[in-house]
Amino acid sequence: MKVENPDIPFADITARAGAFPWPPPWGRTMLRRPAGPFETMLKRVAPVALRGFLFYQGEQDSTPARAPGYAALLTAMIAQWRALFEDETLFFAAAQLPRFGPEPDDEDWPAIRAAQQAVVDSTPGAALTCLLDCGERDNVHPTDKRTPGERLAAVALAHVYDEPVQADAPRLARAGLAGEKLTLRFVCTGGGLDVPEEGLPSLRVEGAALKRLCGCDDALVLTLEEAGPTVRVRYAQENWPEAVLMGENGLPVFPFDVTVARS
């Protein structure tokens, strides 16, 4: 049904195919039992020789109650996997959560995205791929597997095998506020930023009124009105952001949340 009609709602699928029994019955052999995937998938093959891991997860921890602990869990898991495979240098590539849902109150995907970024930044031999332009509103397991797979593969090729491929998505490097101009500078843009003429719907400015926005090479320049001593700029801080800011390398810009003090 999805192949014939990619936009079909899950309610229509259920009406035609019947309800899926979830969660399934609990038991000693159930996949979702505590440590089940680790015991039956990783521990059984370790310590087989490998170069690293490609990891895509975080949805189950996206509730406001659980999201604050995600960074500690991910950090511990990386250390445990490296110890299990007896190699503290194993490369770890994580997929940042894509878009999902029409802003459900019981989900906090931006917090998980931020935690994933923080863990990768503080962990040697780790990298993150941006999927902010991917995802489906009503499907936590989006049908497009090619895009995440190709981006994770590019990260591995670039960071592990030193291949000259475009792998790293643009990310905010520094910001400065002088007069009415707030300048955001980015790295890994592939030559510059591609800013749509209609602007950036998921860009939020606090502490000033945004008068004008323009792109200049690897920077965004915001012209402000009534700017105070500090200005907060947030991009793509929603569960389903309008991720239209891209680098010339064809990759979406990582979400960011920065407070800038006047110089």
C-alpha positions in Angstrom: 0.0 0.0 0.0 2.9 2.4 0.8 4.4 1.7 -2.6 1.2 2.5 -4.4 0.4 5.5 -2.2 3.4 6.8 -0.2 1.2 9.4 1.6 -1.4 7.0 2.8 -2.2 7.6 6.5 -1.6 4.7 8.9 -5.2 4.8 9.9 -6.2 3.8 6.3 -3.6 1.0 6.4 -5.0 -0.3 9.6 -8.5 -0.2 8.3 -7.5 -2.2 5.2 -4.9 -4.6 6.7 -6.0 -4.8 10.3 -4.4 -3.6 13.5 -0.8 -4.6 14.3 -0.5 -6.2 17.8 1.8 -3.8 19.7 3.4 -4.3 22.0 3.6 -8.0 21.5 3.4 -10.5 24.4 6.2 -10.4 26.9 8.4 -13.4 27.6 11.9 -14.6 28.2 12.7 -14.6 24.4 11.0 -11.4 23.5 13.2 -9.0 21.5 12.3 -6.0 23.7 13.2 -7.7 27.0 15.9 -5.8 28.9 19.3 -6.2 27.1 17.7 -8.5 24.6 19.2 -7.2 21.4 22.6 -6.8 23.1 22.6 -10.3 24.4 21.4 -12.0 21.2 23.0 -9.9 18.6 26.2 -8.1 19.7 27.5 -10.2 22.6 27.2 -13.5 20.6 29.6 -12.3 17.8 32.0 -10.2 19.8 34.9 -9.7 19.6 34.8 -10.1 15.8 37.2 -7.8 13.9 35.6 -4.6 12.6 36.4 -0.9 11.9 33.4 0.7 13.6 29.7 1.1 14.1 26.8 2.8 12.3 24.1 3.7 14.8 20.6 5.0 14.3 18.4 5.2 17.4 16.9 7.6 19.9 13.2 7.6 19.3 12.2 5.6 22.3 14.0 8.0 24.6 12.4 11.2 23.2 9.8 11.7 25.9 10.5 14.8 28.0 11.0 12.6 31.0 13.7 10.4 29.4 15.4 12.8 27.0 17.6 14.4 29.6 19.4 11.1 30.3 20.1 10.2 26.7 23.5 11.7 26.5 24.8 9.7 29.4 23.2 6.5 28.0 24.8 7.0 24.6 28.2 7.8 26.0 28.1 4.7 28.2 26.9 2.5 25.3 29.8 3.6 23.0 32.3 2.8 25.8 30.7 -0.6 26.4 30.7 -1.6 22.7 34.3 -0.6 22.3 35.2 -2.6 25.4 33.2 -5.6 24.2 35.0 -5.7 20.8 38.3 -5.0 22.6 39.2 -1.9 20.7 38.9 1.5 22.3 39.5 3.2 18.9 36.5 1.8 17.0 34.8 4.5 15.0 31.3 5.4 15.9 29.0 7.1 13.4 25.6 8.2 14.7 22.6 9.3 12.7 20.9 12.3 14.1 17.2 12.0 14.4 15.2 13.1 11.3 11.9 14.9 11.4 8.8 13.3 12.8 5.3 14.2 13.8 3.1 17.4 13.8 4.5 18.6 17.2 3.2 15.9 19.6 3.3 17.1 23.2 4.8 13.8 24.4 7.8 13.9 22.2 11.0 16.0 22.4 13.1 15.1 19.3 15.2 18.4 19.4 16.5 17.4 22.9 17.7 14.0 21.5 19.3 15.7 18.5 21.2 18.1 20.8 22.3 15.2 23.0 23.6 13.3 20.0 25.6 16.3 18.9 27.0 16.8 22.4 28.1 13.2 22.7 29.8 13.0 19.4 31.6 16.3 20.0 33.0 15.0 23.3 33.8 11.5 22.1 37.1 10.8 20.2 36.6 8.8 17.0 32.9 9.7 16.6 30.9 11.5 14.0 27.3 12.5 13.3 25.3 12.6 10.1 22.4 15.0 9.6 19.0 13.7 8.6 17.0 16.9 9.2 15.6 16.9 5.7 14.4 13.2 6.1 11.5 11.5 7.9 7.8 11.1 7.7 5.2 12.9 9.9 3.3 9.7 10.9 6.0 7.0 10.6 8.8 6.6 13.1 10.4 4.2 10.7 10.5 6.2 7.4 10.5 4.2 4.2 13.5 6.1 2.7 16.5 4.0 3.9 18.7 5.0 1.1 19.4 8.6 2.2 20.5 7.7 5.8 22.5 4.8 4.5 24.4 6.8 1.9 25.1 9.6 4.4 26.4 7.2 7.0 28.5 5.4 4.4 30.0 8.8 3.4 30.9 9.5 7.0 32.6 6.1 7.3 34.4 6.6 3.9 35.7 10.0 4.9 36.6 9.5 8.5 37.8 5.9 8.5 39.0 5.2 5.0 40.2 8.8 4.1 38.2 8.9 0.9 37.6 12.4 -0.6 33.8 12.4 -0.3 31.4 15.1 1.0 30.4 13.6 4.3 30.1 16.3 7.0 27.0 18.5 7.1 27.3 22.2 7.7 27.2 23.3 11.3 27.4 26.5 13.2 31.0 27.4 14.2 30.8 30.8 15.7 28.5 33.8 16.1 29.0 37.5 16.6 26.7 40.5 17.3 27.9 44.0 16.4 25.5 46.9 16.0 22.4 45.7 14.2 24.2 42.8 12.5 24.3 39.3 13.9 26.6 37.0 11.9 26.5 33.2 12.1 29.4 31.5 10.5 29.4 27.8 9.4 31.9 25.1 8.6 31.6 22.1 6.2 29.4 24.0 3.8 31.0 22.8 0.6 31.6 26.3 -0.6 28.7 28.2 0.9 25.1 28.1 2.1 22.0 27.8 -0.1 19.4 30.1 1.5 15.9 30.0 0.0 14.5 33.3 -1.3 11.4 32.8 0.9 13.6 32.7 4.0 13.9 30.2 6.8 10.6 29.3 8.5 12.3 27.3 11.3 14.7 30.2 12.3 13.6 31.9 15.6 15.1 35.1 17.0 14.6 36.1 20.6 15.8 39.4 22.1 15.4 41.3 18.8 13.2 41.7 15.8 14.5 40.2 12.6 14.5 42.8 9.8 16.4 41.0 7.1 18.2 37.7 6.5 20.8 37.0 3.8 23.4 34.4 3.0 27.0 35.3 2.3 29.4 32.5 1.4 29.6 30.4 4.6 27.6 32.8 6.8 24.1 34.0 7.6 23.8 37.7 8.3 20.8 38.8 10.3 19.9 42.5 10.3 18.1 43.2 13.6 15.9 45.8 15.1 15.6 46.6 18.8 18.4 44.2 19.7 19.2 43.9 23.4 22.6 43.0 24.9 22.1 39.3 24.0 20.2 37.7 21.2 19.2 34.0 21.0 19.0 32.4 17.6 17.4 28.9 17.2 17.1 26.9 14.1 15.1 23.7 13.5 14.2 23.3 17.2 10.9 21.5 16.4 10.1 17.9 16.1 9.1 18.6 12.4 11.2 21.6 11.3 11.2 23.2 7.9 14.8 22.1 7.2 15.4 24.2 4.1 18.9 25.6 4.9 21.4 23.6 2.9 25.1 23.7 2.2 26.5 23.8 -1.3 27.6 20.2 -0.6 23.9 19.2 -0.7 23.6 18.4 3.0 21.2 20.0 5.5 22.6 22.3 8.2 22.6 20.8 11.7 20.1 22.4 14.1 21.5 24.9 16.5 20.5 27.0 19.5 22.9 29.8 20.3 22.8 32.9 22.6 25.1 35.8 21.4 26.3 38.7 23.5 27.0 42.0 21.9 30.7 42.6 21.3 
